[in-house]
Amino acid sequence: MLEHEGAVTTALPALAGFGRELRAAGLAVGTGQVLSFCRGLACLDPADLRDVYWSGRACLVSRHDDVPAYDAVFAGYFLGGVGPTIVFAGGGEPPAQLGRGGLELSVPAIGRERVPSADDTGDVASDIEVLRDKDFADCGPDELEAIGRLMAGLVLATPLRRTRRTERARRGVRPDLRRALRDQVRRGAPVVPLAWRRHRVRPRRLVLLLDVSGSMASYSRALLQFAYAVAHGPARVEVFCFGTRLTRVSGALARRDPDEALREAAETVVDWEGGTRIGDSVREYLRAWAWRGSCRGAVVVLCSDGLERGDPELLAAAMARLTRLAYRVIWVNPLKTGPAYQPTTRGMRAALPHVDLLVSGHNLASLVNLGTVLEELG
């Protein structure tokens, strides 16, 4: 049943204009694809930017190489050029006129009492830029909620890895003798073109280890919102929280409703805002989960301020083993707000020799930059 057919009919000029913008950017978008895009939105929620994004990406993008161009056009057309990495989604707020052609899209209220009109698009974009650069520790509950909606659809692309499985290919690393024999029997010809196979490639798994101890209280909620957004993207993601012990929250974050997912994840972690034992938690992850294949060859992102209360030598040994198993280990520290930061805590000094990259994670812009860092790893 087409629940939103009326809303899509009203927004047809805007959706058609989006198709024209994609064609102007060099994408091969036909009229039939635009019609499929509109029909798909009629079955979804056109007021949810996540549905608009993924419906357009499924219907209007024919090649994987066109995805970056699609993201850039989407950001410029619907979001006023906020950036191609972030894709907004409605978070239950009243719809506001944003974009072109009268298309109604949900945008965060950002603490304002009235719903912005089409004339206020510039103000909304300005508020978004402020939230992008504002430290999570300085944000109020309403601003953190708005940031959570801005994170929705944040896509982190991990490097590709070659698998043992193979697939058909015009050119490959080895001949496909079985296929060649079948073709020869089927055609009855003395000579048939030689078939080839190549190794399949797939994105590396992403593992998020989030510090939710008392010293990270100002950043825990934002980082959990970040994990929820990434877990609902295309990457294979495993999420763990730790304070004095390790807790897997991937199942809780798999819920579609973000509020329920974050609530269940917070209830699952029994040591929320407790002590900090990074070394014990990393060692527990290696003992309980590394042998299941979630660590070997994966990109591990550890989010913590490094204020270790346990044995730093235990942390160093655990990080050394983690580095040997993982493809890359990235430490996201919210205290690293600028180039003047020095890792002086004993936890950071112990872990830093075994970390491939140390990046900041104090605001939304730094988390968006993390996506760029992951793309450059390959």
ZIVEN-V260130 format. One record per backbone hydrogen bond with DSSP energy under -1.0 kcal/mol. CO is the residue of the C=O (numbers start at 1). NH is the residue of the N-H. E is the energy in kcal/mol with one decimal. If there is no record, write none. Layout:
CO	NH	E
CO	NH	E
//
This chain:
1	3	-1.3
4	8	-2.1
5	9	-2.2
6	10	-1.9
7	11	-1.5
11	15	-2.3
12	16	-2.9
13	17	-2.2
14	18	-1.7
15	19	-1.6
16	20	-1.9
17	21	-2.1
18	22	-2.0
19	23	-2.1
20	24	-2.3
21	25	-1.3
22	27	-2.3
23	26	-1.4
27	29	-1.3
30	34	-1.7
31	35	-2.3
32	36	-2.2
33	37	-2.3
34	38	-2.2
35	39	-2.6
36	40	-2.5
37	41	-1.9
38	42	-1.6
42	4	-1.8
45	48	-2.1
47	106	-2.0
48	52	-2.0
49	53	-2.6
50	54	-2.6
51	55	-2.3
52	56	-2.1
53	57	-2.5
54	58	-2.2
55	59	-2.0
56	60	-3.0
63	66	-1.4
64	67	-1.6
66	70	-2.4
67	71	-2.8
68	72	-2.2
69	73	-2.3
70	74	-2.7
71	75	-2.5
72	76	-2.2
73	77	-2.6
74	78	-2.5
75	79	-1.2
75	81	-2.6
85	155	-1.1
96	105	-1.8
100	103	-1.2
103	98	-1.1
105	96	-1.8
109	112	-1.7
117	120	-1.5
118	121	-1.1
120	124	-2.4
121	125	-2.4
122	126	-2.1
123	127	-2.5
124	128	-2.4
125	129	-2.1
126	130	-1.9
127	131	-2.3
128	132	-2.1
129	133	-1.2
132	365	-2.7
135	138	-1.5
136	139	-1.3
140	144	-2.5
141	145	-2.1
142	146	-2.1
143	147	-2.6
144	148	-2.1
145	149	-1.5
146	150	-1.9
147	151	-1.8
151	154	-2.6
159	204	-2.7
161	202	-2.1
165	200	-2.7
167	198	-2.3
174	197	-2.4
175	177	-1.1
176	180	-2.1
177	181	-2.4
178	182	-2.4
179	183	-2.5
180	184	-1.9
181	185	-2.3
182	186	-2.7
183	187	-2.5
184	188	-2.1
195	176	-2.8
196	169	-1.8
197	173	-1.5
197	174	-1.5
198	167	-2.5
200	163	-3.1
202	161	-2.5
205	299	-2.8
206	238	-2.4
207	301	-3.3
208	240	-2.8
209	303	-3.0
210	242	-2.4
212	273	-3.5
213	216	-1.1
214	217	-1.5
216	219	-1.7
216	220	-1.9
219	223	-2.4
220	224	-2.2
221	225	-2.3
222	226	-2.2
223	227	-2.3
224	228	-2.3
225	229	-2.2
226	230	-2.3
227	231	-2.6
228	232	-1.1
230	233	-1.8
236	206	-3.1
238	208	-3.0
239	249	-2.1
240	210	-3.2
241	247	-2.8
242	212	-2.5
243	277	-3.4
245	243	-1.4
247	241	-3.0
249	253	-2.3
252	255	-1.2
257	261	-2.3
258	262	-2.7
259	263	-2.2
260	264	-2.6
261	265	-2.3
262	266	-2.3
263	267	-2.0
264	268	-1.8
265	269	-1.5
271	274	-1.5
274	214	-3.0
276	309	-2.0
277	281	-1.8
278	282	-2.8
279	283	-2.4
280	284	-2.2
281	285	-2.2
282	286	-2.2
283	287	-2.2
284	288	-2.7
285	289	-2.5
285	290	-1.3
289	292	-1.2
289	294	-1.1
290	293	-1.5
295	298	-2.5
298	327	-2.7
298	328	-1.2
299	207	-2.6
300	330	-3.1
301	209	-2.7
302	332	-3.0
303	211	-2.4
306	308	-1.9
311	315	-1.6
312	316	-2.4
313	317	-2.2
314	318	-2.3
315	319	-2.6
316	320	-2.1
317	321	-1.9
318	322	-2.3
319	323	-2.3
320	324	-1.4
321	325	-1.5
322	326	-2.7
325	297	-2.4
328	300	-2.6
329	356	-1.9
329	357	-1.4
330	302	-2.8
331	359	-2.5
332	304	-1.9
333	336	-1.5
335	337	-1.7
338	341	-1.6
342	344	-1.8
345	349	-2.4
346	350	-1.8
347	351	-2.0
348	352	-2.6
351	354	-1.9
352	355	-1.7
357	331	-2.9
359	333	-2.6
362	136	-3.0
363	367	-1.4
364	368	-2.2
365	369	-2.1
366	370	-1.2
367	371	-1.1
368	372	-1.1
369	373	-2.2
370	374	-2.4
371	375	-1.8
372	376	-1.5
//
